[in-house]
């Protein structure tokens, strides 16, 4: 086979749901058919944050883009959804769009806009093909989807204390003398932070990792604290107790820049090292050492992840941790403070993005974590339009989600770049373009560069951008709202129609010419040095966060807590169809079990087991390891069910329970038991203990 010669290199921003939003260098080559394709991908060596490398997953993006099973033409289902294998026929765009529009019109006329739901998330972070694609649905008045599956618990918690999500500039991390990675496996999910941390280490910094199990980041760190899942708020309050007790607080900063310190002091005083250790599973010395390190080291940089928010008390967990720098005064120091997200710094004009100006207060809302409920026959949904996500795999209670999407009376339309398990359930699969094949605009939640990508490749087959599809439907449905029909140029012009100083000097022309432009921020950006973006203008320490045990306590029937953190080679369900990456992750999903639990529940390393929760069960291979702690089961990655022994996503065992703040997901709050599979292939289940399977 002849290897095509490279024709050119292009620089584009990565579109995926990752804080790094890398600036990528992509090599294109022309094949025997005369068409250019991506053949190689790496990072832009000239970008100050990307620093010339891409992550272990996205270097394989060309294989995903050129996948032999990528949908390239509109497909219509020709067999019942209950059949084990879907069958589709190729149709023209006009055939597909005419029929979809006619069926949507019937629903609008007979049952109203509430009978149609869009379901989307962050398969692309592009503002055009991600957020602005919502414009049609808002013009039609269909229900608002509350996009809560990832960030809203953290966003709500941060807003209570600080207002807008700023955080530490990642380029200032080398100034830190202590780095605390709390609830984040950054070497897998924020890998471009690593060079900044390594630079800090060369300057004498210590790295502490706080996480329920040992992973790549734990191995990188100097110290790993293996706390019990969901007890982050207790540990944070225990740290605060020591800060107050030993005088390690910055009283001048507290007086000038915060409000509610006495209430927080009283709440923290209850959390002695003894009590904190008992709740978190750490030793008293570990608690004291962490507090001493944070209290006596300036500047301290804390990077929090969303893992701590995936519990019923998730908002409280994050709020407690993020208030620590307000007690130590680290916000005064370059490289000090905490970061959840940098997205608040962009200050684009979003007033008409996704036709946000059309959102009406009387429109019903659907929390995306409760899709299983929304798809129940009695809920009255007649059509579901899915784009930029794969709910058959990623949504909680996914067995019920699949059953709902499998209703014959539901019109399921899926816009996709891959033949996902959601697409396999669809009535129509509409082929979507990738980030190399359409123009778009990108922000970041891990750094301060704004990005613009032109289309650099001709779309293969008849693939089309999301917005093209929805504009075609809008015309057929008689929608007249102008913003629905915007081009990316019109969107970009509107986004930059602002006088905010962070965007001073950034014009559409400059952004298009440079591709990646840093916000107009001062060197040594200290967003909370003198207060916060709250109504009081101060960091709000009250109401004080108070730790509460989850309602779903462990018991004899469900003695283990299951957490499902990211896999190194996947990004949620993206890349789950690439053999080279599933091989890198061990070929199939494994449940990690501590040796003590393996002995207690008769589980063997490499043996099959069934993970059983109150809502469902999943069969997985066991890996016995001391990387996890007793009482905790870990399953890394949102694997496609096609890779699992029983064809299920792990989310068949997770519930639709919501967080205390923000209505977020509780994927790490799952009580389970893990039972060995008998020679007959069945788990030794006790009658009456499964609600569903």
N, C-alpha and C positions, 0 to 999 in steps of 0.2 A: 504494500500500500504506500503510495506516494505521500510524504508529509508536506503539506502546503507551506510555501515560503511566506514568512510574515510580510504584510503589506504596510502596516502602520501601527503606532501605539497611540492610545487615547487615555486621558485622565478623567475619571468619573468618581462621584461619591457613591459609596455602598448604600443600597436602599434598605437594608435589613434592620430588624428591631434589636439594635445593639447600641450601647452608649458611644462606641468608638466612631461610628459614622465615617469610616476610613476613606481617605482619598486614594483611589486605586489606579494602578498602571496596568492597562489591559492591552495585550497584543492581539491584533486581528490578522487573519490570513485568508486568502481567497482559495476556495476549493475548486474542484474540477468542474462544478456547475457554474463557476464564475461568481459565486456569492461569497461575501466576507463572513467569517465566523470568528468568535472569540476562541483563542487557543491557549492563552496563558494569562494568569492574573497574579499580581503581587501588589505591594504597597508603593505609594509615591515616596521616593527617598527624599524629596525636597519638601515634603509637608512636615511642619514642626511637630505634629502629634502622631501622624501615621508612621513616620520614620522608616519607610521603605519595606515594611512587611505587612502581610495580611494574615488573618487567623487561619487555624488548621482546617476550618470548614470552608471558608469562602475562597480559598485558593482553588477549590474544586468547582466553583460556580460555572465555569465553562461546560463541565460535564453535565451539570443540571440544565443549563440553557440548551445544550445540544442533545438532550436525552432522547433516545429513540421512541419513547412512549409519550413524549410531550404532545398534548393536543394542539393541532395546527389548523383544524377546520371545525365549524359548528357541528355539534353532534346531538342527535335526538334519540332518546331511549325508545326501543322497540319491544321490550319485554317487561313483565311485571317486576316491580322493585323487590318482590319477595324471592325472585329467582336467585340462586347462589352466585351466578356470574352475570354481570350486566351485559347487555348487547345494545349497541348504538348504530345508527345510520348517519352518514354524512348528509347534511342539508346545506342549502345556501344561506347566507346571512339574511337575505330578505325573507326566506321561509321561516327561519328561526325567530327573527324579530317581529314579523307580522303576527305569528301565532302567540308569542309571549305577550305582545302588546294587547292583542285581542282578549287574552285570558285575564290580564291585569285589568283591562277596562271593564270586563264583566264583574270582576270582584269589586272594583271601585263603585260601579253603578248599583250593584245588588247588596253588597255587604259593607261598603264603605272603606276608607283608607286603613282602618285598624285591622283589616284582614290581610294586609301585606306587610312584611317585615324585611328590612335589610339586615344582614348579619355580616359584619366585617371586623377586621382588626388591623394588625400591623405587619401583614405580609410585605407591604412596602411602606416605608416612612415618607414617601413622596407626598408633598402637599397637594399635587394635582391628582395623581392616580390613587391616592389614599383618601385624604380628607375631602377634597373638592368633589370627589365622586358621590358624596352624599347629597349633592344639590338637587338632583332629580327627586329623591325621596322626600326631601323637605318641601319641595314645590308641590308634591302630591298630598302632603299632609299625613304621611304614614307614621307609625310610631317611632319615637326617638329611641335608638339603641344606646343604652348607657354602657360605654366601653370600659368595663370595670374589671376585666379578667386579670389585669396585671398591676396597674399603678395607682388606682384610685385610693386605696387605703393609705398608702404612703403620701400621696398628694394632699389628702385631707389632713393628715397628721402634720405634715410640714406647714401647711397653710395656717394652722392654729398657732404655731409658734413663730413663724417667720414671714408668712405671706407668700410672695413670689418665690419660686424655686431657683435660687442662684447657686450658692455653694462655692467651694474652693476652685480656683482656676487650676486645671490639671498641670499646667506648665509650672505652677508654683510648688508642686509636691516635693521637688528636690530640696526645698528649704526646710522641710519638716524634719524634726529630730525623733519623733515617734509616729509610726503609722499603725493605725488600728483598722483592720479589715473586718467588718462586723456584718455577718449574715450575707457574705458575698464570696463566691469562688472566682475571684477576679482574673486569675490566670486562664480561666475558661470563658468568662463572660465579659471581661473588660481588659483584654490582654494588652492593649496599648498603654494602660496605666503602668505596666511592668517596667519599661525603661525609666519612667519617672521615679518609681520606687527604688530601682537599682541605683539611680543617681543619688537619691537621698541616703541610701545605705552607704555609698562611698563617702558621704559626708558624716557618717556616724550614726545614722538613724537605726532604730530597732523596729521590727515588724511583728505585730501580734495579730493572729488570726482567730476570730471567734466564730465557730461553726459547729453544728451538731456531729459532723463526721469529718474524718481526715480525707483531704483531696489534694489536688495539685497546689492550691494556694497554701494549705497547711504545711506542705513540704517545703515551700518557698520561705515561709515565715520563720522567725526565730522562736516563736512561742505559739502553740496552738491550745486554745481553751475550748474543750468539747462540752458545751453547755447543752442542757436538755432542750429539745425543740419547744419554741413558744415561750421561753422564760426570759427573753431579752429584756423586757421591762424590769423584771426583778433584778437582773444583774446591773442594769443601768442605775436603778435606785440604790442598789448596794454600793456602787461606785460613788454616787452622790453623797451617800452617808459618810463615806471616808473623806471625801473632799471637804465637806462641812466640818467633820470632826477634827481634822488635822490642819485646818486653815489653808487648804490648797485652793481656795477660791479667789477670784479677782474681784474684790469687793467694790473697787472703783468702777469696773465695767458693769457689774450687777446694778449698782446704784444709777449709773448713767443710762444704760442701754436696755434694761430689762424691767419687767413688771410682774409681780407675783412671787418674788423670791422667798418670802417667808412661808407662804403656803407650800411651796416645793420643799423647803427646808424641813417643815414638819412632816411631810409625806415621806421624805427620804430617811428621816431619823429612825423610823421603825425598821429600816432594813439594815440590821447589823450584819457583819460578816457571817455570823453563825446562821442567821435566818436565810441570807442570800445563798449561802452554800447549800443549805438543805433543799431549797427550791430549785436551784439551777443545776445541781449535781456536781458543781466544782468544789474544790477544797477551799477552806477559809483563807489559806495562804495565796491561792490563785486569785481570789477576789481582792485581797489586800494588795497583791503585787500589781494587778491591773490598775486599781485606783491610784496606787503610788506612782506608777509610770505616767498615767494621764495627769495626775495632779502636780507632778514636779518637772514635767518636760514641756518646754515651749520651743517651737510650736508643735502641737499634736494635731495630726491630720487623721480624721475618721472617715472612712469610705463605707457607707451603709448600702446594703443590697435590699432587694424586695423580698428576699427569702423570709425575713422576720415578719413580714406583713401577711404571710399566707396562713394565718391562724385566726381564730375567732377574735383574739385580742391583738390582731396585727397592727391596727392603727396606734394603739397604746404602746406597743413594743417600739415602733419607730419613733413616736413622739418622745418617749423617755430617752432613747439613745441620742437623738439629735439635739436635745437640750443641754447635754453635757458641756459643749464648748461655750455656752452662754454663762456657765458657772466658772470656768477656768479662764475666760477672757481670750481664748485662742483666736477669736474673730479679729482681734487687733493685729495679729501677727501673720506675715506672709507665709503661706503654706500651712496655716492653722485653721481649724474649723471642721466642718463636716460637709459632705456632699451626698445627696441622693440623686439629684438631677441638675443639670445646668440649663434646662430648657427655658426657665423664666427670664433668661438674659436676652432673648432674641427680640421681643417686643415688635414683631411684625403686626401689620394691620390685618387682623383676622375677622373683621366685622362681617365680611361677606364670603369668607372662605367656607366652602361647603354650603353656601346659602344660609349661613348662620342667622342672618337677619330675618329668615322666614320661620324660625322656630317659634311655635305658638304655645302659650302656657296651657292650653286645653288639650294638647296632643298627649296621648298616653305614652308612658315610658316602659321599656322592657330592659331589665338588667340582664346583660349577656350571660352572666353566670347561671341564670335561670331559664336558659333556652329549653331545657327538657320540659319545664312547665308550660312555656309558651307554645310548644309543639303538641301538647296534649290535645286530642280531638275536641274536647269541650272548651278549649281556649278560643276556638273560632278562627284560627289562622288558615288562610287559603293559599298563600304564596310566600316563599322564602327565597330571597335573592342573596347569595353568598359570594363575597369577594374578599381577597386578601386574608383569608383564614381557612382553617380546616376543622370545623367543629366536630366532625365525627371522631376526631382524635383528641382535640385539645379541650373540649368543653367538659365540665364536670357532669357526672351521672350520664356518661356517654352512651350507655346501652339504651337509655330512654331517649336520648337525643337521636340516635340512629333509628330507633323505632318511630319517632315522630317524623323524621325526614323520609322514612320509608312508607309513609301513608300514601295510598294511591290517589287520595283526594287532595293532596298538597302539590302545588306546582313548585318544584325545586329547580332553580336556575343557579348554576355555579360558573363563575368566571375564574379560569385557572390556567396556570403555567405547567401544571403537573397533573397526572391522573391520580389524584388523591382518593382517599376512601370516601370523602364527601362527594367528590365528582362521580364516583362509581354509583352513588345513590340518586344522581340527578336525573331530571326529565330532559334538561338541556345542559350540555357542557359547552361553554363559549370560550374559545382560545384567547388567552390574555398575553400581552406583550411583557417582556422583561425590561429592567431598567436600562439596558443598552439599546432598546428599540423604541423608546418614547422619551420625550423631554420631561424634566420634572425639577422641583425645587426641594431642598432638604435642609432641615435644621439638625440639631444634635441634642441629646440629653447627657453627653459626657464631655463635651468641649465647646468651644465658642466660634466655630467656623460655619458659615452659611454656604450651602452648595447649590450649584446649578449643573444639571446634566443635559446636554443635547442628545438627540437620538443619533447613535453612531452606526447602527446596523439596520438594514432592512428587515422588517418583521418576516419571519418564515411563514410559509403557507398563507393563511388568512387570519393570523393572530391580530388582535386589535386592542388598543388601550381601553381600560375600564370606562373612561369618560366618553370615548367615541361610542361605545355600546349604549351608555345611558343617554347620550344626546340623540342617538337614533331612536331609542324608545320614547324619549320626550317628544320628538316630532310626531311620532305616531299617536301619542296620547294627547296632543294638543297643548303641551306646556309652553307658556309664553315668557316665563321668567328669564330675563337676559343672562343672569349669571350661570344658569345651567349650561349655556352654550359657549362659555368663555374658552378661549385658547390658553395655553400655558403663558403666553406673552401677556395677555390681559390679566391673568391671575397674578403674575409676578409684578406687574405695574401696580396693582391694587395692594399687594402685600407690602410693597416698599413705599406706599403712600402714607408716610408717617414722619414726624419730626423728632422721634425719639433719638437721643444722642448716641445710643449704642449702634444705630444704623446710619449715622452721619457719614456721608461720602460713599455709601454703597448704593449704586444705581443699577438698574437692570443691565445697562450696557457693560458696566464694570464687572458685575457678577458673571455675565455670560463670557466675557473675555478671559477672566481669571479662573473661573470654575469653582474655586474655593476661597472665600474671603473671610478673614477674621473680623468679628464684631469690633466696633470702635470702643474698646475697653482700655483703661490705663494699665500700664505695667504694675504688677502688684495689686490686682483688683481685690478689694476688701469689702464685700457687699454689706456686711453686718458689723462693721467696725464701730458704728455709732448708734445702732438701732436696727430696726427691721421694717419691712414693707407691710406692716399691720396697721389697723385703725389707730392704735395708740402710738405708732411710730417706734415701738420698742419690741424686743423679743418677749413673747407672751409665755411666761412660765406657769401661769394659772389658766384654767384649772389644772392642778397638779396631776400628772399621770399616776394611775393606781393600778398595780398589777392584780389581775384576777385570773384564777385557773379557768381553762376552757370548760364550758358546760359538758362537753363530751369527754368525760373522764375515762381512763383505762379501767377495765374490769376483767373478770375471768374469761368472759366470752371474747373480748377484744383486748388483749393485753399489750399490744405493740402499737407504737405511733409510727405511721408510714409517712415519710417525706419523699418528694419526687423532684429533686433539684435538677438543673440542666446537665446534659451530657456535653462533654468537651467537643465532640464532632458534629453536634446538631445545634440548630437554633430553633427551639420549640419543635414543630414538626417539619420545618424546612430541612432538606437534605436527607430525610428519612428514606428516600427512594434511591440513594446512591450506594451501590454495593461497596465501593472503596471506603465509605464512611461508616456504614453499618459494620463492616469487617473491623475497622479501627476501634469500634465500640464493643467488640466481642461477638459480633454476628447476630446476637439476639439479646433482648433485655434480661438482666439478672437482678434479683433482689438480694441486697447485701444484708447479712445477718451476723450478729455477734456470736462467737463460739458458745457463750453461755446460753443464749437463746436457742441456738441450733441443738444443743444437747437437751434443753428442756422440752423442745417441741419435736424431737426426733427428726431433725432436718440434716441432710448430708450435703457436703460441698459437691456441686455439680448435679445434684438430684433435682427432680421436679417437685414443685410445691404449688399450692393454691393459696393466693392471698384473698382473704374473705373480709368484707366490711358489711355494714348494715345495708348497703345499697347494691352490692354486686360482688363478683369474684373474678379473678384473673389468674391464669396459670403461668408460672415463670420458673426459670432455672435459678437455683440457689447458689450464692457465692458466700462462703463463710469467711469472715474477715474481722480483725480487730480494728479496722478503720472506723467501724461504727461502734456505738455504745450499747450496752444492754438495754432492752426495752424499746429500741428504735430499729425500724427497717427502712432501708434506703433503696430507691429505684431511680437511677439517673436517666433522664432524658424522656422526651415525649415521643416514643417510638410509634411508628405506624403499626397497626394491628397485624399487617401482613407479615411483619417480622417476628411476631410473638407465637408461641406454641399453639395458643388457642384462638388466634386471630383477633384478639381484643386489644384496645388501648388500655393503659393502666387507669385511665379515668373512668372505667366502669366501676371502680371502687370508691371514687371521690364523690362527695356530696355537694349540693348547691348551697350549703350553709354560707352566710355572708359575714364579713368582718364587722368589727365594732364601729369603724369609721369608713366612710366612702363606699360601702356596699361591695367590697372587693372579694376576691376568691379566697378559699381556705384550703388549698391543695395539700398543705402540710399539717392539716388538722385531722387526718384520717385515722381512726381507730381500726385496727385489723387484728386478725389472727392469721398465722401462716401454718398450713398443715401439709405434711408430706403426701405425695400422690402414691396410692397403693399400687401393687403390681397390676391390678385390674384397671388402672388409669383413673381412679377416682380419689378425691380427698376423703379423709375420714370425717365427714360432716356429722354434726349432731342434729337431729331432726328439729325443725321449727326455728332455726337460728338465722336463716337467710330470708330477707324480705324479697329479693329478686336475684336473678343470676344472669 
